[in-house]
Amino acid sequence: MYGWIWRHLPGNVWVRAAIALVLALAVVFVLFQYVFPWAEPILPFGDATLRGEGGNS
Amino acid sequence: MVEPGHEPTEPPESTESTEPTEPEPEPVPADPPAPAPVRRPRRSRAASAVSVFGELLITAGLVLGLFVVYSLWWTNVLADREATKQGNEVRDGWADGRGGPGALDVKNGIGFLHVPAMNNGEVLVKKGTDLKSLNNGVAGYYTDPVKSALPKDKQGNFSLAAHRDGHGAKFHNIHKLKTGDAIVFETKDTWYVYKVFKDLPKTSKYNVDVLSPVPKESGKKKPGRYLTLTTCTPIFTSDYRYIVWAELERTEKVDEDRTKPEELR
């Protein structure tokens, strides 16, 4: 998978490394900005309040 | 699966038998370009499937690790930034004298909670305990399931919730509160000094009785001016709730310099 990506990146080894770094940072950005904020309320880690009987999460 | 006829690029199993021939390609300069194209088809389909599966597992591990970084660090960065901003707005509003003396600015926040034993500065208190509001690094007073009283009320239970971890983690050190510790709530013109009298380190999240005007589990029987802090426990999870009760000891008028009560000095 990562080998396939690496082989399909253009340029020499430094250009490839730079592009790979940018891609990795883009993935981290998307995770932090969109995926984790979406997933967090679904996961049972950060709920601090008390709920009534019918309350969820 | 090993294709015959690719002697120099055979898998490791056969390297022992071809060991004597290994040194040969090295001195020949024309060889290096040749192995590159042959090396790829050498791996069987099963081997690449296993390899992709392994890479996916590594990726999943990295994503989970990143989620921990996000939960315990990044949300704090964002929340502290937002809480500071909102806190400054409230203080600016007080300085401008907006709303007249004594009026509670419910929309922006009603005041600041100071808990010396938690050692985390001041916590802005706003109305409501919905996640969106608490995620900004503030504490909220309950409107549901049990409506909180306000500190100025003659009697009742001023009940607050905030995050234990992430999103500012404003009540992270709640377990450091001991009986007799001071909790000070600051409004525009009054310091409310509470003293902790009871804690409940673990209770169900459905135990809404702890929020009642006279919380029975705290041992109190008569109405009074109580303060209840609630957050999740154990640390890093939210299986249970941690409760701390305090009772109003005295109030102090805020003077011109906003001199802090002795508990905060």
Interface residues (C-beta under 8 A of the other chain):
Chain A: M1 Y2 G3 V28 L31 F32 F36 A39 E40 P41 P44 F45 G46 D47 A48 T49 L50 R51 G52 E53 G55
Chain B: S51 V52 E55 L56 V63 L66 F67 Y70 S71 W74 T129 L131 L134 G140 Y142 D144 P145 A161 A162 H163 R164 D165 G166 H167 F171 K205 Y206 N207 V208 V210 L211 T230 T231 C232 F236 T237 S238 D239 R241
